[in-house]
């Protein structure tokens, strides 16, 4: 199967007009957000230089862009750093605020300098092809899962970013190659063997069975199961003419079965069993229709 790497969203400090290149200083999310809400607005006021008493002429005083996102952090299970997120690590049942405080202290807390307090760092929220640069204007944290000792283990952050300019940035991200699902022509062979016959990896039998609606890959494929059901339904019918009369009397009940089972001789019944599609009906449809006639 194609190797698709899950890209995690990150909060990246800005150094002037450029994002921080050192990934160790990026704050990666634990779970990618379900959605992002972007807002663009313009402040419009009347042109005071117009001579008209009630001028409809207006101009844009300034533009503003906002981003709202909800992030979830959980420390109920230990997490080890990965190649992409080398700075993510915490023990099981540790205080989740040790993770969320990194966002608050990095992007919400005003910076200190010799001249006093200055504005917090500007943040770049980046997730794949999406990027938004702004100041973290609001930080709301909800703690909703605690250990028996009272340690908060889950936090939901509602973050709002603002920037006094218009922005609609799209990064150049190439979509990864995706391998097509393993659909294959049904046969009486097992799933793994059918994959091998079609040039696929037999080790992919689990996903292939799921895509082909096979509940038990150790048994026959759906086509073979349907053929077996059809043969079981027809085997007790020793008198084709009698069975044809049965179909005729019940044809109003199920037109599909009537079309599939128009038979008056043993040879025609054999033909229906061996090749139901010759009558314009699939094996599976015929196998489902016959028992209803036998019961009717």
N, C-alpha and C positions, 0 to 999 in steps of 0.2 A: 504494500500500500504506500501511497505518497507520504513522505515525511513532512508534516505541516507543523511548524513551530508556533505555539501560542504566544503572541506578542502581548506583553503587559503594559498597561498605562503607567505613566511616570510623571512625577512633579519635579521639574528641573529648575534649579536656580539660574537666573539670568545674570550675566556679567556684561554690563552695558547693553549693547544690542544683540549679543550672542549668548546662546545657551551654554551652560557648563558642560565641558566635554568629558570630564572625569565621571564615569558612571557610578563610582563609589559614593559620590555626593548626590546622586539621583535618589529620590524616594519612590520606590515602586509600590503599586497597589497590590494587595493580596488577591482580590477578586476584581476583575474588570467590571465597570459599571454597566447596569442594564441599559441606561440611556444617558444622553447628554442634552442639555437645554441651552441653546445659544440665543442671545437677544441682541438686536441691533436697534439703536434709537438715535434720533436727531433732535436737537433742541432748535426750534424755529421761532423767530421773533420778527416783528414787523420792521420794515426799513424806515428808520427815523428820518432819513434824508428825503423821503418822498413828500412832494408838495400837496398831494391829494389829501382831502380831509379824512377820508376813510380808505386808505390804500390797501389793496389786497396783495401787494407785493411783499414777499417775505424772503428771508434768507436763513441759511443754516448757521447757527451760532457755533455749535460743536457737535461732534458725533460721539457715541458711546457704545461699547460692546460689553456684553456680560456672558458669563458661563456659569451654569448651575450643575452640580454633579453630586451624586450620593455614593459614598464609598463604605465598604464593610471590611472590618478587621476582626480577626478571631485568633485567640491564642490557646484554645482548648486542646489543640494538638501541636506537638513540636514541629518546627519547620527548619530545615537545613538550607543553607545558601545554594543557589544554582549558578550555572555559568553566566546566565543573563543577569541575575540579581544576586551579585556576590555579597551585598551588604544586608540581606534579609536573613535573619536568624533569631529564633526565640525558643525558649523551653516550653513544655506543656504546662498549662495552668499558670502561666505568668501573667502579670498585669498588662492588659491590652493597651493601657495608656502610655506604656513605654514605647509603643509604636506610633500611636496617634500624636503624642507630644512632639515627635520629630517634625511633623507638619506644622504644628502651632508655633513652635520655637523658631523654625526656619523661615516661615512665610507670614506669620501673623504678628509676632512680637516685634515691636519697633527696635531698630538698630541703635546702638549707643556709639557715640564718638566724642571727640574732644569738645565739639560744639553742642553736645547734648543729644537728645533723641532725634533720630531721623526716620524716614519712612522705612517700612519693612522691605525685604527683598522682593523683587518682581519674580513671578513664577511663570514657567512655561508648562502648561498641561499638554502632554503629548501622548497620543495613542495611535500608533500606526500612521495612517495618512492624515489624522486630525491633529491640529496644533492650535493652542490659544495662549496668548501672552497677556498677563494682567496681574493686578495686585489682589491678594486674598482679602476680600472685604468682609466676609462673614464666615465664622467657624462654629457650627453647631454640632455637638457630640451627644449621642444617646447611648447609654450603657444599659443593656437589656439581658445579660446572661452572667451570673455570678457563681463562683465556686462555693462550696460549703463554708469556706473560711471568709467569704465576703470579697474575694478578689474578682474584679470585673474582667471577664474573658471575651466579651464581644462588644464592639463599638460600631455605631453607624454615624458616619460623618456627613453632614450636609454643608458643602462648600460653595461659596459664591465668589467669583472672580470678576473684577471690573477693569476696564481700560478706557481712557478718554480718547479713543480714536476708532475709526472703522477698521475692522480686520475680518478677513474670511480666508484664512490660510489653509492650503491643501498641500500636503507633502507628496512627493513622488515615491510611491510604494508599489512595487510590482507584485501582482498576485502570484502565489505559488502554484505550480502545476498540480492538478488534482487528478488522481487516477480514477477512471470510471468504475462504478460498482461492478462486482463480479456476477452479472447475470449470465446464465448459460442455458443451452438447450437441454431440456429435461431428458433423462435416460434412466435405465434401471441400475445405473452405477451409483456408488456412494458419492457424497459431495466432494470429498478430497480427490477421488479418482476423476470425477468430472472436471474439476479445476485443472488437474494435471493434463487431461486430454485437450483442454482449451488453452494450454500454455500459461496457466496461472499458477501461483504458489499454493500448493495443497495445504499449507499451514494457515491459510486465510479462510478455513472452512467455517469458522464461527460467524464471521460477518456475512459470508456468502449465503449460509443457511438462513440468516435473518433477512437478507435482501430478497431471497426467493421463497419466503414464508414457509420454511421447512422447520417444523417443531422438533423433530428428532433426526439429526443428520445421520445417525447410524442406520436408519431404515432407508427404504427406497425414496426416491424423489417424488414430488407431488404427482407427476405424470404416471409413474408406476403404481402409486397408491390408488389413483383413480381407475386405472386399468384393472387392478385387483378387485376394487369394489364393483366394477361393472361385470366382471366375470362371475363374482359371487352372486350377484343379483340374477344373472341369466342362467346359471347352472341348473337350478331345479325345474326349469321350464322344459319339460320333455315333450310337450305338445305345442308346437309353434302356433297352429291354427287356433287352439283354445286361447293362447296368450294374446293373439291378434284380436280375438273377440273381446277379451278383457280390455285391451287398449281402446278398441272402438267404443265400448260402452262408457269409458271414462274420459274420452278425448276432450270433452268440454272442461274437465278439471284442470288439465295441464297440456296446452297445445304444444309445448316444447317436447314433452315426452312422446306425444302422438307422432310428431315428425321424426323423432329419433327411432321409434320402434314399430314402424309400419312393416310388419313381417308376416308372411303366410307360409313360408317354407323354412326348413332347417338351414338351407344354404344362405338364405337372407339373414337369418339370425347370426350365423357365423360371420357373415360379412359385417354386420353391425358391431359384433364383438371385436373383430380384428381391426376394423377401420371405421369407427363411428363418424369421423369427419366426412365420409362419403355421403352421409345423409344430411350434412350441413350442421352437425351438432358435435361439440367437443366431447372427449371421453369423460371429463369431469361432469359436464351437464347431464350426460346420459346416465352416469352412475348415480347421480342425485335424483334423477327423475324416476328411474325404474322402481325403487323401493316404495315410492308413493303410490304407484299403480298396483303393486302387489298388496299393499295395505288397504287400497280402496275397494 
